[in-house]
Amino acid sequence: MEITRWTCVAVLVLAFLFSGCGDKIPQGKFTAEQMKTIPFPNRYNLPEAAGGMSLNVESETITTKDLAMPLEQQLKPLAQQGNLTAFRQTARPAFREALRSRVTDILLYKEAKKKAPENIDDPLDKAVESELSRFLASYGNNRALAENALRTMGYDWKTYRDFMRKLILTQSYLSKEFTDKRPIAHSEMVEYYNQHRDQYCVEGTVQFRVIDIIPEKLPSERVDPNETPEKAAARLVVEILDKLKGGADFGKLAEQYSQDAKASFGGLWPRITIGAGSLPAPYEILEQKAVMMEPGRVAGPLAAGGHLFILKLENKKEASCKTFDEVQDAIEQQFQFEFRKQQYEKLINQLTARVDTLKMEQFLDHCVMDAYAMWSGKQ
């Protein structure tokens, strides 16, 4: 979806911007992961009004097309069902979020431009050129491939350059605005750690290979006339274990002898979380044995539920939790991030207060109806 693509573009720019863009562009305060949770500018090369209702914000024009294009893949199938009521219920919140994002983009850029220092152009241009070079390098410096990617996003080099310039200037303005830090008590961070301890823990896991012998399913050629399937299976297990002791490859023997669905994968099972109870009977015996083994060791035969298992432990990871001291810096950073996120929301609310709410609601209704007519074919 296009909205996701613009978010990804913004995060890439932010990662560059916050690593330093010259003396004139301030450093940022958020990590790339944190930035993903904040809606930042999507696109600025807004088209002129082309008929129909539009909304003017700070001399910029927003049309139905601007909001509808990123939402088409999500909402067009619903419109084609022909139920206007159902479409409105789903589409209006989506269009509202898209409109709020677009209005926010415009207002933030206007504010950033107004407060930018007079000598911002040179460092800003260098930052843009650096980002364009980075974009080109991501396509192996193949300009044709890069241009094709830009066309897919709705850009050419000129409009993409303009987009990056405005985006970087906006982010520079935001990082300059959010310079205050929230005082955080040590006890507050300890309390947070205790309440969210699980997120700092890693579950224990095991992964193993298995040769699964099922006596009643043994091929007739493996059962001698004078023995039962159970005896034939026990004899086969001994033969396999002897081959393993002689240095045979476990995976190849699993392909040859194992009678379960994973034989074609060399008997390799997916990673199992210890204690999760994810293995049904009779396979739980495999986890029970694996947690007592060391990687590389072989065990068997393990008899359970009419199966004879030979088990090889591939790897084991013990459960562990990071201490408070290990995550204290991350917790403090999270507190500061939440504080700056609140600052951001406060700033956005102040800026959007300039916009006529009634006109926005009227425009929103128009967009939903216009999109329904366009996508349902009921124009």
WOZI-V57758 format. One record per residue. RES is the residue in one small letter. PHI is phi in radians with two decimals (none if undefined). OMEGA is omega in radians with two decimals (* if undefined). Layout:
BEGIN
<<RES & PHI & OMEGA> <RES & PHI & OMEGA>>
END
This chain:
BEGIN
<<m & none & -2.99> <e & -1.14 & -3.13> <i & -1.04 & 3.11> <t & -1.08 & -3.14> <r & -1.09 & 3.14> <w & -1.16 & 3.08> <t & -1.07 & 3.12> <c & -1.10 & 3.12> <v & -1.06 & -3.12> <a & -1.07 & -3.14> <v & -1.12 & 3.10> <l & -1.09 & 3.13> <v & -1.15 & -3.12> <l & -1.10 & 3.13> <a & -1.04 & 3.11> <f & -1.28 & -3.08> <l & -1.05 & -3.04> <f & -1.39 & 3.02> <s & -1.54 & 3.07> <g & 2.04 & -3.12> <c & -2.15 & -3.11> <g & 1.93 & -3.05> <d & -1.15 & -3.02> <k & -1.51 & -3.11> <i & -1.87 & -3.02> <p & -1.17 & 3.11> <q & -1.29 & 3.09> <g & -1.55 & -3.04> <k & -2.10 & -3.08> <f & -1.92 & 3.00> <t & -1.42 & 3.13> <a & -1.07 & 3.13> <e & -1.11 & 3.12> <q & -1.16 & -3.12> <m & -1.07 & -3.11> <k & -1.14 & -3.09> <t & -1.60 & -3.12> <i & -1.96 & 3.12> <p & -1.31 & 3.13> <f & -2.02 & -3.02> <p & -0.89 & -3.13> <n & -1.74 & -3.05> <r & -2.78 & -3.04> <y & -2.10 & -3.09> <n & -1.36 & -3.05> <l & -1.29 & 3.13> <p & -1.33 & 3.04> <e & -1.26 & 3.11> <a & -1.06 & -3.08> <a & -2.15 & -3.12> <g & 1.59 & -3.12> <g & 1.37 & -3.10> <m & -1.31 & 3.09> <s & -2.49 & -3.14> <l & -2.15 & 3.11> <n & -1.74 & 3.14> <v & -2.28 & 3.10> <e & 0.89 & 3.10> <s & 1.28 & 3.06> <e & -1.75 & -3.11> <t & -1.90 & 3.07> <i & -1.95 & 3.13> <t & -2.03 & 3.07> <t & -0.98 & -3.10> <k & -1.05 & -3.14> <d & -1.02 & -3.09> <l & -1.45 & -3.02> <a & -1.32 & -3.04> <m & -0.99 & 3.14> <p & -1.19 & -3.07> <l & -1.74 & -3.01> <e & -1.05 & -3.10> <q & -1.05 & -3.11> <q & -1.33 & -2.94> <l & -1.84 & -3.10> <k & -1.03 & 3.12> <p & -1.01 & 3.12> <l & -1.19 & 3.11> <a & -1.10 & -3.10> <q & -1.20 & 3.07> <q & -1.31 & 3.03> <g & 1.43 & 3.13> <n & -1.81 & -3.05> <l & -1.12 & -3.11> <t & -1.09 & 3.13> <a & -1.13 & 3.13> <f & -1.12 & -3.12> <r & -1.07 & -3.10> <q & -1.07 & -3.13> <t & -1.55 & -3.00> <a & -1.32 & -3.04> <r & -1.09 & 3.08> <p & -1.08 & 3.13> <a & -1.18 & 3.11> <f & -1.19 & 3.11> <r & -1.08 & 3.14> <e & -1.14 & 3.13> <a & -1.14 & 3.13> <l & -1.18 & 3.12> <r & -1.07 & 3.12> <s & -1.11 & -3.12> <r & -1.17 & 3.11> <v & -1.10 & 3.10> <t & -1.05 & 3.12> <d & -0.97 & -3.08> <i & -1.13 & -3.09> <l & -1.16 & 3.12> <l & -1.11 & -3.14> <y & -1.14 & 3.12> <k & -1.06 & 3.14> <e & -1.19 & 3.12> <a & -1.11 & -3.14> <k & -1.14 & -3.11> <k & -1.15 & -3.04> <k & -1.73 & -3.14> <a & -1.22 & 3.10> <p & -1.17 & -3.09> <e & -1.11 & -3.07> <n & -1.67 & -3.08> <i & -1.38 & -2.95> <d & -1.05 & -3.08> <d & -1.11 & 3.12> <p & -1.11 & 3.12> <l & -1.18 & 3.10> <d & -1.07 & 3.11> <k & -1.13 & 3.12> <a & -1.12 & 3.12> <v & -1.13 & -3.14> <e & -1.08 & 3.11> <s & -1.11 & 3.13> <e & -1.20 & 3.09> <l & -1.13 & 3.09> <s & -1.12 & 3.11> <r & -1.12 & 3.12> <f & -1.09 & 3.14> <l & -1.11 & 3.14> <a & -1.11 & 3.13> <s & -1.17 & 3.06> <y & -1.92 & 3.09> <g & 1.13 & -3.09> <n & 1.02 & 3.06> <n & -1.59 & -3.03> <r & -1.11 & -3.13> <a & -1.12 & 3.12> <l & -1.14 & -3.14> <a & -1.12 & 3.14> <e & -1.14 & 3.09> <n & -1.11 & 3.10> <a & -1.12 & 3.11> <l & -1.10 & 3.13> <r & -1.08 & 3.12> <t & -1.07 & 3.12> <m & -1.50 & 3.12> <g & 1.55 & -3.08> <y & -2.21 & 2.76> <d & -2.11 & -3.06> <w & -1.08 & -3.10> <k & -1.17 & -3.10> <t & -1.20 & 3.10> <y & -1.20 & 3.09> <r & -1.09 & 3.12> <d & -1.08 & 3.12> <f & -1.04 & -3.12> <m & -1.12 & -3.13> <r & -1.08 & -3.12> <k & -1.22 & 3.14> <l & -1.13 & -3.12> <i & -1.13 & 3.12> <l & -1.09 & 3.13> <t & -1.11 & -3.13> <q & -1.17 & 3.07> <s & -1.08 & 3.12> <y & -1.09 & -3.12> <l & -1.10 & -3.10> <s & -1.16 & 3.10> <k & -1.28 & 3.14> <e & -1.21 & -3.02> <f & -1.74 & -3.11> <t & -1.84 & -3.11> <d & -1.27 & 3.07> <k & -2.02 & 3.13> <r & -1.55 & 3.07> <p & -1.11 & -3.10> <i & -2.22 & 3.12> <a & -1.37 & 3.12> <h & -1.03 & -3.13> <s & -1.10 & 3.12> <e & -1.15 & 3.12> <m & -1.21 & 3.10> <v & -1.10 & 3.12> <e & -1.09 & 3.11> <y & -1.09 & 3.13> <y & -1.04 & -3.12> <n & -1.16 & -3.13> <q & -1.32 & -3.07> <h & -2.09 & -3.04> <r & -1.02 & -3.08> <d & -1.01 & -3.09> <q & -1.27 & 3.09> <y & -1.81 & -3.13> <c & -1.94 & 3.08> <v & -2.03 & -3.14> <e & -1.26 & 3.07> <g & -1.31 & -3.13> <t & -2.41 & 3.00> <v & -2.37 & 3.02> <q & -2.41 & -3.04> <f & -2.52 & 2.98> <r & -1.91 & -3.08> <v & -2.38 & 2.90> <i & -1.86 & -3.03> <d & -1.87 & 3.13> <i & -1.85 & -3.14> <i & -2.00 & -3.03> <p & -0.87 & -3.05> <e & -1.24 & 3.12> <k & -1.87 & 3.13> <l & -1.12 & 3.04> <p & -1.05 & -3.06> <s & -1.03 & -3.12> <e & -1.21 & 3.12> <r & -1.64 & -3.13> <v & -1.97 & 3.10> <d & -1.22 & -3.09> <p & -1.03 & -3.06> <n & -1.73 & -3.14> <e & -2.38 & 3.10> <t & -1.44 & 3.07> <p & -0.98 & -3.14> <e & -1.12 & 3.12> <k & -1.18 & 3.12> <a & -1.10 & 3.13> <a & -1.14 & 3.12> <a & -1.10 & 3.11> <r & -1.12 & -3.14> <l & -1.13 & 3.12> <v & -1.07 & 3.11> <v & -1.07 & 3.13> <e & -1.09 & -3.12> <i & -1.16 & 3.13> <l & -1.10 & 3.09> <d & -1.10 & 3.11> <k & -1.13 & 3.11> <l & -1.15 & 3.09> <k & -1.09 & 3.13> <g & -1.44 & 3.07> <g & 1.76 & 3.14> <a & -1.14 & -3.14> <d & -1.36 & -3.09> <f & -1.06 & -3.10> <g & -1.06 & 3.14> <k & -1.20 & 3.08> <l & -1.15 & 3.09> <a & -1.11 & 3.10> <e & -1.06 & -3.07> <q & -1.42 & -2.96> <y & -1.98 & -3.02> <s & -1.15 & -3.05> <q & -1.97 & 3.08> <d & -1.89 & -3.04> <a & -1.21 & -3.09> <k & -1.61 & -3.14> <a & -1.03 & -3.11> <s & -1.19 & 3.09> <f & -1.77 & -3.12> <g & 1.23 & 3.13> <g & 1.28 & -3.08> <l & -1.37 & 3.10> <w & -1.69 & 3.04> <p & -1.11 & 3.12> <r & -1.09 & -3.10> <i & -1.92 & 3.05> <t & -1.39 & -3.08> <i & -1.12 & 3.08> <g & 1.47 & -3.11> <a & -1.40 & -3.13> <g & 1.17 & -3.06> <s & -1.47 & -3.11> <l & -1.74 & 3.11> <p & -1.37 & 3.05> <a & -1.13 & 0.07> <p & -1.67 & -2.97> <y & -1.40 & 3.12> <e & -1.09 & 3.11> <i & -1.09 & 3.14> <l & -1.17 & 3.10> <e & -1.14 & -3.13> <q & -1.00 & 3.14> <k & -1.34 & -3.07> <a & -1.07 & -3.09> <v & -1.17 & 3.14> <m & -1.70 & -3.06> <m & -1.84 & 3.00> <e & -1.84 & -3.14> <p & -0.94 & 3.12> <g & 1.67 & -3.11> <r & -1.46 & -3.13> <v & -2.06 & 3.10> <a & -2.33 & 3.08> <g & 2.64 & 0.01> <p & -1.36 & 3.04> <l & -1.91 & -3.07> <a & -1.67 & 3.10> <a & -2.84 & 3.01> <g & 0.96 & 3.12> <g & 1.38 & 3.11> <h & -2.09 & 2.93> <l & -2.08 & -3.07> <f & -1.82 & 2.88> <i & -2.02 & -2.96> <l & -2.08 & 3.00> <k & -2.17 & 3.13> <l & -1.42 & 3.13> <e & -1.45 & 3.11> <n & -2.73 & -3.13> <k & -2.50 & 3.11> <k & -2.16 & -3.12> <e & -1.28 & 3.04> <a & -1.14 & -3.13> <s & -2.70 & 3.09> <c & -2.27 & 3.07> <k & -1.32 & 3.11> <t & -1.33 & 3.10> <f & -1.03 & -3.12> <d & -1.05 & -3.11> <e & -1.26 & -3.06> <v & -1.99 & -3.08> <q & -1.01 & -3.14> <d & -1.09 & -3.14> <a & -1.15 & 3.12> <i & -1.15 & 3.12> <e & -1.08 & 3.11> <q & -1.09 & 3.12> <q & -1.14 & 3.09> <f & -1.06 & -3.12> <q & -1.15 & 3.12> <f & -1.10 & -3.14> <e & -1.09 & 3.11> <f & -1.11 & -3.13> <r & -1.23 & 3.06> <k & -1.11 & 3.07> <q & -1.12 & 3.08> <q & -1.06 & -3.13> <y & -1.08 & -3.14> <e & -1.09 & 3.11> <k & -1.11 & 3.11> <l & -1.09 & -3.14> <i & -1.09 & 3.13> <n & -1.11 & 3.10> <q & -1.15 & -3.12> <l & -1.22 & -3.08> <t & -1.25 & 3.07> <a & -1.11 & 3.12> <r & -1.27 & -3.02> <v & -1.54 & 3.13> <d & -1.19 & -3.09> <t & -1.08 & -3.13> <l & -1.08 & 3.13> <k & -1.13 & 3.11> <m & -1.10 & 3.14> <e & -1.16 & 3.11> <q & -1.13 & 3.12> <f & -1.14 & 3.13> <l & -1.09 & 3.10> <d & -1.05 & 3.11> <h & -1.07 & -3.12> <c & -1.08 & -3.12> <v & -1.09 & -3.13> <m & -1.18 & 3.13> <d & -1.10 & 3.14> <a & -1.14 & 3.12> <y & -1.10 & 3.13> <a & -1.09 & -3.11> <m & -1.20 & -3.04> <w & -1.47 & -3.12> <s & -1.52 & -3.11> <g & 1.41 & -3.12> <k & -1.81 & -3.12> <q & -1.39 & *>>
END
